[in-house]
Amino acid sequence: MLRINGRAARACDGFTRRDILEIGGLGALGVMLPELLGVRRARAATSSTSATAAPRRATPGKAQACILVYLFGGPSQIDTFDMKPDAPADFRGEFQAIDTNVPGVQICEHFPLLARQVDKLAIVRSMNHLHPRHGYGLYYMFTGREHARPDLDAAPSADDFPSMGAVVSRVQGARADFPPAVTLPRWNRFLDLPNEYAGEVAGFLGKTFDPWLVKADKSGTQFNVSGIELADGVTLERLAARRSLLSSFNGELARLGNRAELDQLDVLYRQAFSIVTSAEARRAFDLEEEPAGLRDRYGRQPFGQGMLLARRLVEAGATLVSVNWHDDGRDVKSPFWDTHKDNFTTLKNVLMPPLDRALSALLSDLDERGLLESTLVVVMGEFGRTPRIGRVVMNTATNKSGRDHWPHAYSVLLAGGGVRGGQVYGASDPLAAFVKDRGVTPPDLVATVLYALGIDPRERIVDRQGRPHPLATGRPVVELM
């Protein structure tokens, strides 16, 4: 049941204003929109940000959209994009480095397709921070802020800083009546935890600015946008009539209390109505429209098909689409990049092939369609892995064939959106253990994404206590552009 924070003003019939919103606002629609839009969890909506003018659009960025690829668990830098072939065997491991289509740049042998696309990539080998916990690192990478509870893998709260997707939604709003931010095919969490991690949603901005969550079905080849279907017996004509009734009803409700709460619901319903009533918007989610050969190129699993869907959503008008690593069902706890055991076997056979296939397909597909220059692609995780195989840093489950968490030097990839391809930025030491040149922190990366999208990171948003904060505290890495 929908609940909205605020004073419980009672109408003459004994219902609270919140009760009326529940009955009138949701029931009148006749569609299952609240689940889609996250309204059911709209406990944190406040009026402090809506009263603040939206930050200005800066001029430097060329990107109109961003596809943010998140490799949950923390991929090993020394086994992927920052290999050290001259390091001792207990550091460099089993994999060989191969040449790419950019002279002097090598990556892992198990990325043969990506090796042909490095001229489109900027490889940042100098990402770093200090804390080796998944929840902390994820929050830091998505928000650019250190978590207030660094020793906890905390659930989202109403006082969190907003994710990049939420910031984009707040600042730029929707393009073409389409949701500004979308996340698929799942929120990030380990399978044995009761909740997702903090950092992916809107935090103190309020649920109005949460990304839409689009889930994959059991086959992993279709995506369900739960909530955009009409209820049985409700036609578009009846829906339009109910919308008109709801508008009149909300006008009366405004006299009972907080207008800002109704305004936030109005934003959600406008987005939902635009999807329900727009055949073009609904079509964007239908992967059956893509040629079978192209779907095969991306890979017939949730990650690959999610990357293809991300391209379609960007074409339809989404501004920031996050593609999280999928649950492939192979491990009850951790089917992700958290390779505490069997690091090399898991990377070679399970993790690298889908990434190689899907990311290379996305880059070539965007390029062939003339979309790469206007679409920023970012590939990241929450940290890297220990350079020495089998070293225990924080998780005693790490065995002699695994790598533990390591935030002191790791890699991210950027492409498109004005980023100059074919370059390596920054460097780690000879063991891929610590940054030795041009370090980049999560606040810098967040500032760079916003900068690329034409958003000035220095502009401000206001939290629930009325305190102003810059959109990002880091420095945009303009040298990448």
N, C-alpha and C positions, 0 to 999 in steps of 0.2 A: 504494500500500500504506500502510495506517495505521501511523504511528509515534508514539510517545508518549515525551516526555522523562522521564528518570528513570534510576536506577541499574540496570544490566543484570544483575539477579540471575538465576542459572541454576538451572533445575529439574533433577531427577535424570536426565531424559531428554536433557539437553543443550540444550533450547530456553531462550531467555531469556524473562523474564516478558513482554516486549513481543511476542515471537513468539507466545506463547500467547494474548495479547489479540487479536492479528491473526487467528489461526486460529479460536480459540474464540469470541471476541466477535463477529466479523463473519460468519464462515462459518455459525454456528449460526442466524443470523437468517433467511436465505433471502430477504431483501429488500434492495433497494439503498438502504438508509437512510444510510450514511455520506456519500455524495456530497451528499445533500440537506442534511444537518446540518453539513457542514463538518468532520466528524470526520477526514477524510483529512488535513487540515492541522492537526491538533490537537497541534502541537509546543510550543505555548506554555502549555498548561494547567499551573497550579500550584496548590498547596494554600494559599497565603498568604491568598487572599480567602475561601475556603470556611470557614476557621477564624474569620472575623470575622463578628460578628453583623450581619445586614442592617440598614441604616439605617431609622430610624422613618419612618412615613408622616406627613407634615405635614398640617395641616388646611386651609390656605387654598384649595387648588385645587378647581375644580368639574369639571375634565375627567377622564373615565375613559379616554380614548384620544386619540391624536394622529396626524394625517396630515401628514407632512412632505414638502412638494413641493420638489424641488431642481432649479433651472434651471441645469444645469451649463454653464460657460463664462463666466458673468457677464453678466446682462442690463443694458442701458443704463438708468440711472435717469432721465435727462433725456428719453428717448424713450418712457417707459412711465408711471410713477406719480409722477414729480417733474418735470413739464414746466415749462419757463421760457419762456412765450410772449413775454416782453418782452426776452429776451436777444438779442444780435446773431445774425445768421443763421448764422454759422459755428459757433455753439454750439447754438442751438435746433433746427436742422435742418429737415426737410421736414414733420414731422407737426404736426397741429393738436390743441389741447386741447379736450375736450368736457365739458359739464356732466354730472354724475351725479345719482343720486336723493338725494344729500345736498347741500343748498345750500352753495355756496362751495367745493366739492371738485371738482376736475377731474382727469381722466386722459386717456390718449391716445385719439384718435379710433378707433384700430383695436382697441379693447376695448369695442365697443358693448354686448355682453351683460353684461360685468362692470360697466359703468357703471350698470346697473339693480340691482346687488347691493352697492354700496358701503355701504349702510346696515348690512350685515353685516360689513364689513371695518374693521380698524384698519390704516392705512397708516403705517408707520414710515419717515420720510424722513431719518433721521439715523444710519443704520448707518455704521460706519467702522472701519478698522484701517490698518496702515501698509505692508503688503507686497503687491506686485502680481504674485504667482505663483499659478497655479491650485492646485497642490498644497498650498501654505501656506494659502491662503484656504479651501479645502475642509476641510482638517484643522481649522482654527480654527473654522469654522462648525459642524462636526459634533461637535467635542469641547470647544470653549470653551478650548482650550489652544494656545499658540503652539508651532509645530513646532520640535523640537530641531535640525532641518536646514533652515533657512528657504530656502536657495538651491537646494534640490533638490526635484524633484517625486518624492518618495520613495515606494517601495512600502510596504505595511503591514509592521510588525514587532511582535515580541512585547513590546516595551517602549513601544509607543504608548499614549497615553491612550485610554480607551474612548469610543466614540460614544454619542450620546444613547440610541439603541436598546439598546446593550449595557448602559448604566447602568440603564435601565428593566427590562431582563431580570434584572439582578443584584438590584435593589432590590425589585421588585414580583413577579417571577416570572410564571408563566403564569396567565391567566384561562381558566376552562372548558377546561382541558387543551389550549389552543391556543398556538402559538408567541407569545411576548410581542412579538417584533420581527420584521418582515418587510421586505425590500427588493425592489423590482421596478422596471423589467424588466431591470436590469443594474446592475453596479457602475459607478461613474464612472471613465472613463479616455478619453483620446483614442485613436482607432482605430489609430494607428501606434505606440502604446506597448505594451511587452510585459506590463504589469501595471496593475492598478487603483491609484488613489491611496490613501495612508494616511488613516485617519480614520473609515471607515464601519463598522469592525468592533470587536471587543472589546479588542484590544491586550493589556495586562497582566492583564486579568480572565480571559483564557483563552477558548478557542474554544467552550466551553459556552455563552457568552453572545453569540456572534455572531448577528446577524440572519439569518433564512432568506433565501436568494436565490431568487426566483421569476422565471423568464425568460419572455419573450414568444416565440411561435413566429414563423416567417418572415412569416406574414400580418399579425402584429401584433394580431390580434383574439382570440387564445387564449393562455393562459398554462400553461406546463408546470411542474408541481411534480415535478421529476425525483427519483425515489427512493421515492415512496410506493406504487408498484405492487408487488404480490407477484410473486415469481419464478414461472416456469412450474411448475405442479404443486403449489404451496404454497397450501393453503386456510387460512382463519382458524383452523380447529381445529389444523392442523399448526403454524401460527405460534404459537398459545398454548402448545403443547407445547414448542416450541423456546425460547420465552421462559422457561418454567419450567426447562428444562435450563440455559439460560444463567445464570439466577439461582443455581442450585446450583453451577455451574462457577465463577461469580464469588466465591462464598463460599469456595471452596478457594483461588482465586487471591489472596484477601486475605491469606493467610498468607505469600505470597511477596514482598510489597513494599508499595508505597505505596497505601494504601486510598483516598487522595484522588483518584488517577487513575481508579480504578474508579468512584468516586462521580460524577466528571464524566461518564464514559461512561454511567452509569446515567441521569443527567438527560437526555442526548441520546436515549437509546433510549426512555425513557418518553415524551418528546415525540413521537418517531416512531411508536411503537406507538399513541398516542392518535389520530394522523392516519390510520394504516393501518386501524384497527379502527372508526373513527367515520364513519359515512355522512354525518352532519351536517357534520363537519369537512371531509371531502373535497368535499362539495357546495359549500362556501363558495368554492372555487376555480373553480366551473363557471359561466362567464358566460352559458351558453346558457339558464340559468334566468331571466335578465332579459328583459323585453319588448324587442323589436327597436327600438321607438321610443325607449326610454330609452337603449339602446346608441348609437343615432344621435345623441342629444342630447350624449352625452359625446364623440363622435368616434370613428370607426373606424380608429384607429391606436394604437400601443402606449401612448402617453401617456394618451390619452383612456380607453381600455379599462383601463389601469392605475389611473386615478383611480376608475373604477367598481369595480374589484376591491378597491381600498383600502377603499371603503365597505363592501363585503361582508365583508372580513376583520375590520374593526372590529366589525361586527355579530356575527361569529362568536367574537370574544374576543381578537383581537390588540390590543395596547396601543399600539404605535408602528409605523406603516407608512410607509416612505419610498418615494416615487414619484420616481424619477430620470428626467430627460429622455431620450427614446428616441433611438436611432440610426435615422434614416429612410432611410439609404442614399444620400443625395444627394451626400455628400462623403467621399472616402476618408480624410480626416484629421479634419475637424471639422464635423459636422452639428449643432452645438450653438449656444449663445448667445454664442459667442466671435467677435463680428462685426468682425474686423479689416478685412474687405473687404465692400463692398456692404451696409453696415449697414442702410440704410433699405429696400432691396429685400428683403433677407432677413427683417427683422423683419415687414414688411408682408405678405409672401406666404407665408412658411414658418413662422415662430416664433409670432407673435402669434395667428393664428387658432386653432391647437390649444389654446393656453393660455386664450384667451377662452372658447372653447366648453367645454372640460373643467372649468375651475375654476368657471365660473358654473353648470354642471350639478351639480357636486359640492355647492356651497353650497346651491342650491335643493333638491337631493335630500335632503341631511342635514336641512335645515329642515323639509321636508314630512314626513319620517319621525320628527320629534321628536328627532333625534340631534345637532343642531348645538350645543345648549347643553352637551352632555357630550363633544363631540369638538372638540379644538383643531386648527385647520388653520393651518399655517405655510408660506409660500411664500418661498424665499430662493435666492440664489446666492452665489458666493464673493467677489464684489465687483461694482462697477459698471463704467462705461466712461468714457473721457475726455470731459469736457464739450466741448472743442474738437474738431471733426471733423478727422480726419487727423493729430492730434498723436501722435507716437511717444513712448511711455514706456519700453517694454522690448522690444517686438516690432517689428522693422523690416519685417515683412510687412504692417503696417498701412498702407493706402493712403489716398488723399485722400477716399475715400468711406466709410472705416471709422472705428471708435473702438477705441482700445487699452484696456488694463486700467487701472482706477482704483478704489482701495480707500478713498479719503478721504471719500467720501460716496456712499451708495447706499441702496436701499429694500428693505424686506421687508414682507410682508403677514401679518396674523394675523386669524383669525376663530374664532368659537365658543369652547367650552370656558371660558366665563366672561369672555372678552374683550368689551369694549364696542364694538359696531360703529358705523360712521358717524363715525369720528374720524381725524384726522391727528395723529401724534405726532412731535415734533421737526421740525427744518427745516434745509435747506441754504442756502447763500448764493445770490445772484441768478443764478449760473451753474451751480448744482448741482455745485460743485467741492469745497466744504468745509462741514462741519457748523457751523452757527451757533447752534443751540439744542437742548438736551436730547440729547446724543449717546448712542448705544447701541453697545456693542462686542459681538463674538461671545460673550465670557463672560457678558455681561448677557443675551443672547438665550437661551443655554443655561440659565442660571439661571431665566429666565422660563418656559421650557417645562417644566422640572422642577417649578417652583412651581405652574404651572397644573395639573399632574398630581398635585398633593398630595405631592410629594417635597421634603423639606427640602434645599436645595442645600448647607447647611453640614455635613450628615452626611458620613461619611468612608468611603473605600475604601482598600485597601492594595495597593501595587504588588508586583512580584516580589522586590524587595529588602526588603520589609516596611515600607516607608515609607508613612505615612498621607497621604491627599490628600482635600480636600473634593470633593464631587461637582461643584461649580461654584465658580469664584472670583469671578464677577460678581454684580451686584445685580439681583434680579428687578424688572422694570419693572411694579410693581404699579399704576401709574397707568393702564395699559391695561385693567385688570380692571374 
